[in-house]
C-alpha cells in the first residue's frame, strides 16, 4: 500500500481503481477541514478576536476600572469598523459615564489615559450632511469580523499597542 497526493479541479473527484478487476471506488473525504476529535463550539456564535500581547500591555498599564471600560468597548465595537457608536464628540460626560458605569467626575481622567495609551481614537470626516465624529477602538486590542481593513489598522499603526503586537519581542507574551 502507498499514499498518493492528487490535485483535482473543482468538478473532479478522486477514485481508486483495482487493477485486477477494473472496479473503481470513490474515495470518501471529510466534508470539512475540522480535525477529527474537534468540533465547532457555537457555530452560529458571534466572537471577538482579542490580541494577548495587547491585553498583557493593558493589564500592566491600566487600572482595573480602565480595564473594565476597555472590555466594554470591545463588546460594543461594531463588526468590521470597530466603531464605538453611538459615542462621538456630542456624547456628554454623563452619557459616557452612564455607558461605562463610572462616576461622571472620573470620565475625563480615565478617557485621557485611555487615549494616551492608544486604546481608542476620535475621528472626524466630512459627509454630505456635515462633519461627522466617531470613536474607534484600536483593532490591535480586539476586533469583530472575519477580515480587517488595512486602512483601519494603519490608523493605529503608531500606537504603543500596535508596536507591541507587531514586535517579535516576548515582553508582553
N, C-alpha and C positions, 0 to 999 in steps of 0.2 A: 504494500500500500504506500502511496505517496501523496503529497499535497501539491496542489497547483493553484496559482493565483491567476484569475482571468478578469480582464476588463470587459465590461459589457456596455452596450448602448442602452438608452432609456427604454427601448422597445424590445429588448432581448432578455432571455432568462438562461440560467445555467442548467445543464443536464448532464447526467452520467450515461455513458454508453458501455454496455457489456460487449466486448469484442467477440466473445464466443457465441452469444445468442443474438446479438444485434438489438437486444432490448435496451431502450433508453428510459431514464427515470429523472424527473425534475428534482433538482437539488433544493431542498427546503432551506429558506433563510429566515432569520429572525425578522419580525415585522418592524422593528425599530432598533436603534443603536444603544438602548439601555442595557448595561451588562446584566448577565444572569445573576439572580440573587439581589437585585436592586430594583427599586420602583420609584415612580414619581410621587412625591409627597404633595398632596393637594394640587393636582394637575391644573385646576382652574383658579388657583390662588393668585393673588397679586403680591409681588415681592419687591423689596427694595434691596439693591446691592449696596453693601457697605464696605469701606476700604479700611482694613485693620490698621495699617500704618497711620492713617489719618486719625482714627479713633484713639489710638495709643497716644498720639501727639496731644489730642484734645484732653484726654484723661490727665495728662501731665500739666497742661497749661490753663485749664478752665476750672472754675468752681463747680460744685455739684449742681447748683441752681442753673448755671450756664449750660452744663451738660444736658440737663433735662430740657432746656429750651432748644438745644440743637437736635435732640431726639424728637421733639415735637415738630421742628422744622422739617426734619427728614420724613416724618409721617405725612405732613401736609403738602410736601413738594409735589408738583404736578408731573405726570409722566412726560418724558422727552425734553421738557423745557426746564425742569427743576424750579419753576416759578413758584413763589410763595403767595400766590393770590389768596385772599384779597388784599394782602399787605402792600402798601405803596406809600408815597410821600404824603398822601392825605390821611393816612391812618393816624388817629390821635394817640397820645400816650396812654389814655385809658383803654382804647381798643386793643392796643398792643399788650397792655398789662392783662386785660381780660383773656385775650387769645392764649397767652403763655402762663396764665395763672400766677402772676407775680404782682407785687405791690407797685403802684404807679411811680413811686419815688425811686425805684431801682431800675426803671426802664432805660434811661439814658446811659447810666454807668455800664449796665450789662451789655447793651447793644453796641456801645462804643468799643468795648473789649472784644465782642464777637467780630465786629468789623475789622478791628486791628489784627486779629488772628486769621482773617480771610475766610470766615465761616459763611458769610453771605455778602452780597453786593447789591447796591441800589443802582438801577439803570433807568435812563430816560431816553426817549426817542420821539421823533416827530411822526404823528399819524394823521390820517385825513381828518380826524376830529380834534386835533390839537396835540399837545405834548402829553405823552403817557409816561408814567413812572411805575416801575415794578421792582420787586425784590426777587433775588435768585439765590438759592442755596448752592454752595460750592459743590460741584459734581465729584470732586475728589474725595468728599466725605461720604456721600451716598447718592444714589441715582435710581430712578424708576424707569424701566423700559428695557427693551432688548438691545437697542443700539443708542449711541450717544453722539451728538453733533460735535464735530471737531471745533466748530466755531464757539460752542458753549464751553468746551474745555479750554480753548485759547483765552477766554475772558478771565480765567482764574490761573493761568499759567504762571504768573509772577508771585503767587502766594506761597507762604512757607509750607502750607499743606501740600500743594502741588509738587514743590521741590522734594518733600519727604516721600511722597508717593512714587515719584519718578526716579528716586535715587536707588542705588543698589546697596546703600548703607543699611545695616541691620539695626540702627539706633532705635527705631520705633517699631520693630517687628514683634 
